[in-house]
Each structure stands twice: as structure tokens, then as C-alpha cells.
Amino acid sequence: MNFEFSEEQKMLRATVRDFVDKEIMPYIAEWDRKGEFDPNIFNRLRDLGLMGVCIPEEYGGAGMDYNSLAIVCEELERGDTAFRTAVSVHTGLNSMTLLQWGTEEQKQKYLVPQAKGEKIGAFGLTEPGAGSDVAAIQSTARKEGDYYILNGQKTWISLCDIADHFIVFAYTGDRALKHKAISAFIVERTWEGFSSKAIKGKMGIRSGNTGELFFDNVKVPKENLLGEEGEGFKIAMSALDNGRFTVAAGAVGQIMACLEASVKYCHERETFGQPIGKHQLVQQMIAKMEAGLQMSRLLVYRAGELKNQGKRNTRETSLAKWQACDFANQAADDAVQIHGAYGFSDEYPVERYLRNSKAPVIYEGTREIHTIMQAEYVLGYRKDKPLNKMLPAWKPEETVK
């Protein structure tokens, strides 16, 4: 594995970092206090070509590799989790899933405008009574002629009020068959019977749009079935391989943010006649952040390289997501501790980092789910079979010149 960044990747990081410093950092504290998401950010991300960074040029994207997507997520989360989440959902969970599973007609109709940033995509799997236990979903899609009649509810859906297109999962067969009776659909916001509602009062990611989706006899054309009937669970799990990858990359960015803020404060604050960075227990926390940053980044890029090769990466992505999110949560906790009483105030960004760091430990596979997965791989209880449709390997010649 080559650990050197290409010139394109260096330029990409510099571009996103500059964007975050100028267009997110000065305003994020106020957005967070008000619980507001600024959708105009999408326009700037579109202008920078970041809405489809790893989508092939033939489908409207920038044609960069999957680790370039990781770089974008790192730098966006350094600004705030809400904006990395937006790209994770739009690109990782939705667009990359369309790239992997969609028909050519579906790609032209939905993937191309999403990769260009003209339309926004989201993902609807979780329900009020179904999180880790996917088979517990209650949504149904009944076939009637040329349509499926979709009924149900989804919750904790990012971009619920903003997205134009949603990948939604529902039972199309006998519920006794569990996972084998779940199917996936592409649903448009404008269809009759669809509605959404934001969730307020969140602990963290307050500047992100998160909420519920409602489907009341929504007529979904049969051509909007994604994959085949009964493939929904496989599609959902492959989508999570991509979503988890972006979450892990974002966690790297959060560790970076915690480290940068803490190092700055260590040089500014003095106790007992010297900068607090001179105290060994503070150094211990700084060292843990640096170790977490480097280990997490290596795990993320390892998973990204497997994606670049078109190889199954469920195990590696799970490990990266689990460890990076745990390291980020610990880094945020230590950053608050380093800042002392000031860390308890939104005068400094570290209290927001701590609030934001908790959600990624829960969503897209809880810490406990990933712990079980890793143990089962080691014990030989879990083995990944090749999918009939893999995420396409990256082709270097597609990189934007």
C-alpha cells in the first residue's frame, strides 16, 4: 500500500480545509446554538465538485478514488460533524449504493444529478422499533400492477427535509422470511403520500437536519425497485460498508480538530508558572490523541484501498468505524478535560466536539455490534461471501486532470 498522497489528493485536502476554515468555522458555533442547517453549503460543495468526488466521470462525478472521499470527510468533520454527515449520507449511503446496485436507467435518472450536486440523496432504513435489528422494520411495499404501494415510517434520517431522493427499505414478502423478504426502493420527495419532520432537541450534531419520514400509500413505480425483490438486506449492508467508511474518516477529522484545539490551548494556558503542555498528564492526553489519529487513519485508508481494488471490505470497514469513533469520543473527552472549566462552555469548540462525538459511536452499527462482528470474524463464525454486484474498482484514468 502506498502511504503517499497524490498531488490531486494534496490539492483536494487543501481545498476542503480552506473551505472549512472560511465558510464553516466562523459560523458553526451560531448554527449549533440555533440548531440550524445551512443548505447553501451544498451549493458550495457542488461548486467545488465534492458532491460526487468518488463517482466516475461518466455519471457526473469527479472520478477520484475512495480515499479521496475519506479526505473530504476528514476535513469536513474538522469543521463540524453535520457537514460530514451530509456528504456521508448523500455520497456514501445513497450515491455509491446507486453506483453499485442501480440499473443504467436509474443511474442516469438519479445518480448523475446527485453526483453533479443538482439533487440531494438520503437513506431510509432505521425505524422507531428497528435499529440494529433490521428484520424488525414494519414498512411494507405491496405490488399493485405497475406500482408498489409503500407504507411505513423511518426515523433518525439525515437530510430528511432537504433530500430530493431516498433509498428506502420495506418488506415485499412474507415477514417470516425476515431479511430475505426486504426490498429497496428509490423514492422521490414530491410523490403524493410522502412527508417528513425534523427531530429537535438533539444532544449533538445540532446544525444537522435529522428527522422522520412518513409513507402513506406512496405509489412507487416498479422501475424504482433497486436490485431485485428480496435483495434489500444485502443492499442495505453493502450501503453501510460505504457509510461506515465515511463515518470512520469523519472520526479521524474530529480527532484532528480535538488535537488542534488542545495543542493551541496548551500553548496559551499557564498553571503553576508554566504552559499546561509542560505537565505530563496533559502530555499523556495529547499523546493518546495523536496515537488515535494515526491508528484510525491507517485503518480507514486500508479499507479505502480495498474499495479502490473492488474488493469486499466489510470486516476492515467495521474495524475502522468502531475504533476511529471510539478514539474520537475519547479525544473529545480529553480535549474538554485539557480545557478545564472553559471546556464546559461553548466559548471553545471542544464541548461541541464532545457532544457530536457520541452519535457516531451509535449510528451505522453501534460499538457493540462492531465488537461482535470482529469477534465473530476471528472465531470463524462470520465469513463474507462475494456479492453479485460489487462497488466498482477505481480506475486511475478517470481522475480529473
C-alpha positions in Angstrom: 0.0 0.0 0.0 1.3 3.4 -0.9 1.1 5.8 2.0 2.0 8.9 -0.1 -0.8 11.2 -1.1 -1.0 12.0 -4.8 -0.8 15.7 -5.9 -4.5 15.6 -6.6 -5.2 14.4 -3.1 -3.0 17.1 -1.6 -4.8 19.7 -3.6 -8.1 18.2 -2.5 -7.2 18.4 1.2 -6.0 22.0 0.9 -9.2 23.0 -1.0 -11.6 21.4 1.6 -9.6 22.7 4.5 -9.7 26.2 3.1 -13.4 25.9 2.5 -14.0 24.7 6.1 -11.8 27.5 7.6 -13.6 30.2 5.6 -17.2 29.0 5.3 -17.9 26.8 8.3 -15.6 27.7 11.2 -16.7 31.3 11.5 -20.4 30.4 11.7 -20.7 26.9 13.2 -21.0 28.0 16.8 -24.0 30.1 16.0 -25.5 27.4 13.7 -25.1 24.9 16.5 -26.7 27.2 19.1 -29.7 27.8 16.9 -29.9 24.2 15.7 -29.8 25.3 12.1 -28.5 23.6 9.0 -27.4 25.9 6.2 -28.4 24.1 2.9 -26.4 26.7 1.0 -23.3 24.7 2.0 -24.4 22.1 -0.6 -24.1 24.8 -3.3 -20.5 25.5 -2.4 -19.7 21.7 -2.2 -21.3 21.4 -5.6 -19.2 24.2 -7.0 -16.1 22.6 -5.6 -17.0 19.2 -7.2 -17.3 17.5 -3.9 -20.8 16.0 -4.1 -19.6 13.1 -6.2 -15.9 13.1 -5.5 -15.5 9.3 -6.0 -18.3 8.8 -8.5 -17.0 8.1 -12.1 -17.0 11.0 -14.5 -19.4 9.1 -16.8 -22.0 9.5 -14.1 -21.3 13.2 -13.3 -18.7 12.7 -10.6 -15.1 13.8 -10.1 -13.7 10.3 -10.7 -11.3 10.4 -7.8 -10.6 7.3 -5.6 -12.4 6.3 -2.4 -9.6 7.5 -0.1 -10.2 11.0 -1.7 -13.7 10.7 -0.3 -12.1 9.9 3.1 -10.0 13.1 2.8 -13.2 15.1 2.2 -14.9 13.6 5.2 -11.9 14.2 7.5 -11.7 17.8 6.6 -15.5 18.5 6.7 -15.8 16.9 10.2 -12.9 19.0 11.3 -15.4 21.8 10.8 -18.5 20.0 12.2 -20.0 16.6 12.1 -23.2 17.8 10.5 -21.4 18.6 7.2 -19.5 15.4 7.1 -22.8 13.6 7.8 -24.4 15.3 4.8 -21.7 14.0 2.5 -21.7 10.6 4.1 -25.4 10.2 3.5 -25.6 11.8 0.1 -22.5 10.1 -1.3 -21.7 7.1 0.9 -25.1 5.7 1.6 -27.1 6.8 -1.4 -24.9 7.6 -4.5 -22.4 4.8 -4.0 -25.3 2.4 -3.5 -26.8 3.5 -6.8 -23.5 3.1 -8.4 -23.2 -0.5 -7.1 -26.8 -1.7 -7.5 -28.7 0.6 -9.8 -29.7 -0.1 -13.4 -28.3 2.1 -16.1 -31.6 3.9 -16.3 -31.6 4.5 -12.5 -28.1 5.8 -12.6 -28.8 8.3 -15.4 -32.0 9.5 -13.7 -30.8 9.7 -10.1 -27.1 9.2 -9.8 -26.0 11.7 -12.4 -27.8 14.7 -10.9 -26.7 13.7 -7.4 -23.1 13.4 -8.4 -23.3 16.8 -10.0 -24.8 18.2 -6.9 -28.1 19.2 -8.6 -30.1 16.8 -6.4 -29.6 15.5 -2.9 -29.8 11.9 -1.9 -30.6 10.3 1.5 -31.1 6.8 3.1 -34.1 5.4 5.0 -33.5 2.2 6.9 -33.9 2.9 10.7 -37.4 2.8 12.2 -38.8 3.6 15.6 -38.7 -0.1 16.6 -35.8 -1.2 14.3 -32.2 -0.1 14.5 -29.6 -2.8 14.8 -32.3 -5.4 14.2 -33.1 -4.6 10.6 -35.6 -7.5 10.3 -37.8 -5.7 12.7 -38.8 -3.0 10.3 -42.5 -2.5 9.8 -42.6 -0.7 6.5 -44.3 -2.6 3.6 -44.4 -2.3 -0.2 -47.3 -4.1 -1.8 -47.2 -4.8 -5.5 -50.2 -3.5 -7.5 -49.8 -3.5 -11.2 -47.0 -1.2 -12.3 -46.5 0.2 -8.8 -45.5 -0.7 -5.3 -47.7 0.8 -2.6 -45.3 1.9 0.2 -46.5 2.4 3.8 -44.4 3.0 6.9 -42.2 5.3 8.9 -38.4 5.9 9.1 -36.6 7.8 11.9 -33.2 9.3 12.6 -32.9 10.1 8.9 -30.2 12.7 8.0 -31.3 15.3 5.4 -34.9 14.3 6.0 -36.2 17.8 5.0 -33.6 18.5 2.4 -33.0 15.4 0.2 -34.8 15.0 -3.1 -34.3 11.2 -3.4 -34.3 8.5 -0.7 -33.3 4.8 -0.8 -36.0 3.2 1.3 -36.3 -0.4 2.6 -39.6 -2.2 3.2 -41.0 -5.7 3.3 -42.3 -7.0 0.0 -42.7 -10.6 1.1 -43.6 -12.9 4.0 -42.3 -11.3 7.2 -41.5 -14.8 8.4 -38.7 -14.9 5.8 -37.1 -11.9 7.7 -34.1 -10.5 5.8 -34.9 -12.4 2.6 -38.2 -10.6 2.2 -36.9 -7.0 2.4 -36.5 -4.9 -0.8 -35.1 -1.5 -1.6 -36.7 1.4 -3.5 -35.8 4.8 -4.8 -38.4 7.3 -3.6 -38.8 10.9 -4.6 -39.8 13.6 -2.1 -42.5 15.1 -4.4 -44.6 11.9 -4.6 -48.1 12.0 -3.0 -48.2 10.5 0.4 -44.6 11.3 1.4 -43.9 13.7 4.3 -41.0 14.4 6.7 -40.5 16.0 10.1 -37.3 17.2 11.8 -36.3 16.0 15.2 -35.4 18.8 17.6 -33.6 18.7 21.0 -30.6 16.5 19.9 -27.6 16.2 22.2 -25.2 16.8 19.3 -24.9 17.5 15.6 -27.4 20.2 16.2 -26.6 22.0 13.0 -27.6 18.9 11.0 -31.0 18.2 9.6 -32.2 14.9 11.1 -35.8 13.5 11.4 -38.6 11.2 10.3 -40.0 10.1 7.0 -43.6 9.0 6.6 -45.1 7.0 3.7 -48.9 6.9 3.3 -49.8 4.8 0.3 -46.9 6.2 -1.7 -47.1 4.8 -5.3 -43.5 3.8 -6.3 -43.1 2.8 -9.9 -41.9 -0.7 -10.4 -38.8 0.6 -12.2 -37.7 2.2 -9.0 -37.1 -1.1 -7.3 -33.4 -1.1 -6.6 -31.9 -4.6 -7.3 -34.3 -7.5 -7.1 -37.1 -8.2 -4.7 -35.7 -9.7 -1.6 -32.2 -8.2 -2.1 -32.9 -5.2 0.2 -30.9 -6.5 3.1 -27.9 -7.2 1.0 -28.2 -3.7 -0.5 -28.5 -2.1 2.9 -25.5 -3.9 4.3 -23.3 -3.0 1.3 -24.5 0.6 1.6 -23.4 0.5 5.3 -19.9 -0.6 4.2 -19.7 2.7 2.4 -21.5 4.8 5.0 -19.3 3.4 7.8 -16.2 4.1 5.8 -17.2 7.8 5.6 -18.1 7.9 9.3 -14.7 6.4 10.2 -13.0 9.0 8.1 -15.0 11.8 9.7 -13.9 10.5 13.1 -10.3 11.0 12.0 -11.2 14.6 11.3 -12.8 15.0 14.7 -9.6 13.7 16.4 -7.7 16.3 14.3 -10.0 19.0 15.5 -9.6 18.0 19.1 -5.9 17.8 18.8 -5.5 21.1 17.1 -7.7 22.9 19.7 -5.9 21.2 22.6 -2.4 22.0 21.3 -3.4 25.6 20.8 -4.8 25.8 24.3 -1.8 24.1 25.8 0.4 26.9 24.5 -2.0 29.6 25.7 -2.9 28.5 29.2 -0.4 28.6 32.1 -0.6 26.9 35.5 2.0 26.8 38.3 4.2 29.1 36.3 4.4 27.2 33.0 2.3 26.3 30.0 -0.1 23.4 30.8 1.5 21.5 27.9 4.5 21.0 30.1 2.5 18.9 32.6 3.0 15.2 32.0 -0.6 14.2 32.5 -1.7 16.7 29.9 1.0 15.4 27.6 -0.4 11.9 28.1 -3.8 13.1 26.8 -2.2 14.8 23.8 -0.2 11.6 23.1 -3.3 9.5 23.2 -5.0 11.8 20.7 -2.0 11.6 18.3 -1.9 7.8 18.6 -5.7 7.5 18.0 -5.4 9.9 15.0 -2.6 7.8 13.3 -4.1 4.4 14.0 -7.6 5.5 12.9 -6.3 7.0 9.7 -4.4 3.8 8.8 -7.5 1.7 9.4 -9.6 4.0 7.2 -7.1 4.1 4.3 -6.7 0.4 4.5 -10.4 -0.1 3.9 -10.3 2.6 1.2 -7.6 0.8 -0.6 -9.7 -2.4 -0.7 -12.6 -0.3 -2.1 -10.2 1.0 -4.7 -9.4 -2.6 -5.7 -13.1 -3.5 -5.9 -12.7 -6.0 -3.0 -15.2 -6.8 -0.2 -14.2 -4.7 2.8 -17.0 -5.3 5.4 -14.6 -6.6 8.1 -12.0 -3.9 7.6 -14.6 -1.1 7.4 -16.3 -2.3 10.6 -13.0 -2.2 12.4 -12.1 1.2 11.2 -15.6 2.6 12.1 -15.5 1.0 15.6 -12.0 2.1 16.5 -12.0 5.6 14.9 -15.3 6.5 16.5 -14.1 5.3 19.9 -10.9 7.2 19.6 -12.7 10.3 18.6 -15.1 10.1 21.6 -12.1 9.7 23.9 -10.2 12.5 22.2 -13.2 14.9 22.6 -13.5 13.9 26.3 -9.8 14.5 26.8 -10.0 17.8 25.0 -12.6 19.1 27.3 -10.5 17.9 30.3 -7.5 19.8 29.0 -9.6 23.0 28.6 -10.8 22.6 32.2 -13.8 24.7 33.1 -13.5 26.5 29.7 -14.1 23.2 28.0 -17.6 23.1 29.7 -18.5 26.3 27.8 -19.3 26.8 24.1 -16.7 29.7 24.2 -14.4 26.9 23.0 -15.3 24.3 20.3 -14.4 21.2 22.4 -17.7 21.0 24.2 -19.4 20.7 20.7 -16.8 18.1 19.7 -17.8 16.0 22.8 -21.5 16.3 22.1 -21.0 15.4 18.4 -18.7 12.5 19.1 -21.4 10.4 20.8 -23.7 9.9 17.8 -21.1 8.1 15.5 -20.5 5.6 18.3 -24.2 4.7 17.9 -25.3 5.1 14.3 -24.4 2.8 11.4 -23.7 0.0 13.7 -23.2 0.5 17.4 -20.0 -0.1 19.2 -21.5 -3.3 20.5 -22.5 -4.5 17.0 -19.0 -3.9 15.7 -17.4 -5.6 18.7 -19.5 -8.7 18.0 -18.7 -8.6 14.3 -14.9 -8.5 14.9 -15.1 -11.3 17.4 -17.1 -13.5 15.0 -14.7 -12.9 12.2 -11.8 -14.0 14.4 -13.7 -17.0 15.8 -14.7 -18.1 12.3 -18.5 -17.7 12.9 -18.7 -15.0 10.3 -17.5 -15.1 6.7 -18.2 -12.7 3.9 -19.5 -14.1 0.6 -18.9 -12.3 -2.7 -21.8 -10.1 -3.7 -23.4 -10.4 -7.1 -22.8 -6.7 -7.5 -19.6 -5.2 -6.1 -18.7 -1.5 -5.8 -16.7 -0.8 -9.0 -12.9 -0.6 -8.5 -11.4 2.8 -9.0 -9.9 3.5 -12.4 -7.0 6.0 -12.2 -7.5 7.3 -15.7 -10.9 8.7 -14.5 -9.2 11.1 -12.2 -9.9 14.7 -13.1 -6.8 16.3 -14.6 
